Amino acid sequence: MNTATGKLEGKVAVITGGNSGIGRATGRLFNQEGARIALIGRDQQSIDETLAELSGDNFGFKGDVTSETDLNGFFDQVRSRFGKIDILFINAGIAEQSMIADTSPVFYDRHFNINVRGAFFAVQKALPLLQKGSSIVVTTSVVSHFGGAGSSVYSATKAALRSMVQCWAAELLPKGIRVNSVSPGPTATSIINRNVADEKAFAPMLEFMKNMVPMKRMGEPLEVAKAVLFILRAYLGIHEDHGPHEKNGRTARGCEGRIVHGFGRLVLHHRRRADGRRWDDAG
């Protein structure tokens, strides 16, 4: 059933990693709500398949977020095609497991280059096109809040993103640009299957991830996409006030929509600024 409300009519949404998984589902949902989509991904076939699912004026760019040349080329096309960005969804990333003793510098650098450096410089390149009232949403992960054997590198990249989101929120506040994050739990995307050579060996890990979730199943990309849209709606005319959240008596800038352990519930952390005003009162 199509429940689109047209809340993103006239908006331009840019999505990194928009050709698969959470990014692809979010692009479809945004497009159903009226947004024009610009996406970047590394696989041309999946880019073409994604664009075929969308309606209206959209485009895809084959590129790597770790390449400054590719990012420049992508955002040059966004500028010439749309002239602005209303929503920037930073979603490109990889997730692989490796124990400390088995982790190579190549493995380490690849995760930080894609998950952290790619995110940082995508935001940097997008800044000239982000206007007052625009929003940045970053995909982090619940792994940034707890530890697990074999996930130290991946978890560290997501913790870095969570920290940068808070810093970006403070830095971009004077420009009227809002910065939020969404932290999914275990989600059924190709990023999991892509890195598993032996399906039988993967079965116990898959079962473990399902058991982490109160609903005893993996989350679906569309569920995360709906959480992203929910966060954005506070800035698109539908104000859903859940009150401030404080942790250990301390507050910080930014807003985090965390899907706790895989879609048992959604918790919005509305953070207050240093002057006591709510973040969504700004601008």
Secondary structure in CASP SS format (residue, H / E / C, confidence):
PFRMAT SS
TARGET T0000
AUTHOR 0000-0000-0000
METHOD secondary structure of the structure
MODEL  1
M C 1.00
N C 1.00
T C 1.00
A C 1.00
T C 1.00
G C 1.00
K C 1.00
L C 1.00
E C 1.00
G C 1.00
K C 1.00
V E 1.00
A E 1.00
V E 1.00
I E 1.00
T E 1.00
G C 1.00
G C 1.00
N C 1.00
S C 1.00
G H 1.00
I H 1.00
G H 1.00
R H 1.00
A H 1.00
T H 1.00
G H 1.00
R H 1.00
L H 1.00
F H 1.00
N H 1.00
Q H 1.00
E C 1.00
G C 1.00
A C 1.00
R E 1.00
I E 1.00
A E 1.00
L E 1.00
I E 1.00
G E 1.00
R C 1.00
D C 1.00
Q H 1.00
Q H 1.00
S H 1.00
I H 1.00
D H 1.00
E H 1.00
T H 1.00
L H 1.00
A H 1.00
E C 1.00
L C 1.00
S C 1.00
G C 1.00
D C 1.00
N C 1.00
F E 1.00
G E 1.00
F E 1.00
K E 1.00
G C 1.00
D C 1.00
V C 1.00
T C 1.00
S C 1.00
E H 1.00
T H 1.00
D H 1.00
L H 1.00
N H 1.00
G H 1.00
F H 1.00
F H 1.00
D H 1.00
Q H 1.00
V H 1.00
R H 1.00
S H 1.00
R H 1.00
F C 1.00
G C 1.00
K C 1.00
I E 1.00
D E 1.00
I E 1.00
L E 1.00
F E 1.00
I E 1.00
N C 1.00
A C 1.00
G C 1.00
I C 1.00
A C 1.00
E C 1.00
Q C 1.00
S C 1.00
M C 1.00
I H 1.00
A H 1.00
D H 1.00
T C 1.00
S C 1.00
P H 1.00
V H 1.00
F H 1.00
Y H 1.00
D H 1.00
R H 1.00
H H 1.00
F H 1.00
N H 1.00
I H 1.00
N H 1.00
V H 1.00
R H 1.00
G H 1.00
A H 1.00
F H 1.00
F H 1.00
A H 1.00
V H 1.00
Q H 1.00
K H 1.00
A H 1.00
L H 1.00
P H 1.00
L H 1.00
L E 1.00
Q E 1.00
K E 1.00
G E 1.00
S E 1.00
S E 1.00
I E 1.00
V E 1.00
V E 1.00
T E 1.00
T C 1.00
S C 1.00
V H 1.00
V H 1.00
S H 1.00
H H 1.00
F C 1.00
G C 1.00
G C 1.00
A C 1.00
G C 1.00
S C 1.00
S H 1.00
V H 1.00
Y H 1.00
S H 1.00
A H 1.00
T H 1.00
K H 1.00
A H 1.00
A H 1.00
L H 1.00
R H 1.00
S H 1.00
M H 1.00
V H 1.00
Q H 1.00
C H 1.00
W H 1.00
A H 1.00
A H 1.00
E H 1.00
L H 1.00
L H 1.00
P H 1.00
K H 1.00
G C 1.00
I C 1.00
R E 1.00
V E 1.00
N E 1.00
S E 1.00
V E 1.00
S E 1.00
P C 1.00
G C 1.00
P C 1.00
T E 1.00
A C 1.00
T C 1.00
S H 1.00
I H 1.00
I H 1.00
N H 1.00
R C 1.00
N C 1.00
V C 1.00
A C 1.00
D C 1.00
E H 1.00
K H 1.00
A H 1.00
F H 1.00
A H 1.00
P H 1.00
M H 1.00
L H 1.00
E H 1.00
F H 1.00
M H 1.00
K H 1.00
N H 1.00
M H 1.00
V C 1.00
P C 1.00
M C 1.00
K C 1.00
R C 1.00
M C 1.00
G E 1.00
E C 1.00
P H 1.00
L H 1.00
E H 1.00
V H 1.00
A H 1.00
K H 1.00
A H 1.00
V H 1.00
L H 1.00
F H 1.00
I H 1.00
L H 1.00
R H 1.00
A C 1.00
Y C 1.00
L C 1.00
G C 1.00
I C 1.00
H C 1.00
E C 1.00
D C 1.00
H C 1.00
G C 1.00
P E 1.00
H C 1.00
E C 1.00
K E 1.00
N C 1.00
G C 1.00
R E 1.00
T C 1.00
A C 1.00
R C 1.00
G C 1.00
C E 1.00
E E 1.00
G E 1.00
R E 1.00
I E 1.00
V C 1.00
H C 1.00
G C 1.00
F C 1.00
G C 1.00
R C 1.00
L E 1.00
V E 1.00
L E 1.00
H E 1.00
H E 1.00
R C 1.00
R E 1.00
R C 1.00
A C 1.00
D C 1.00
G C 1.00
R C 1.00
R E 1.00
W H 1.00
D H 1.00
D H 1.00
A C 1.00
G C 1.00
END
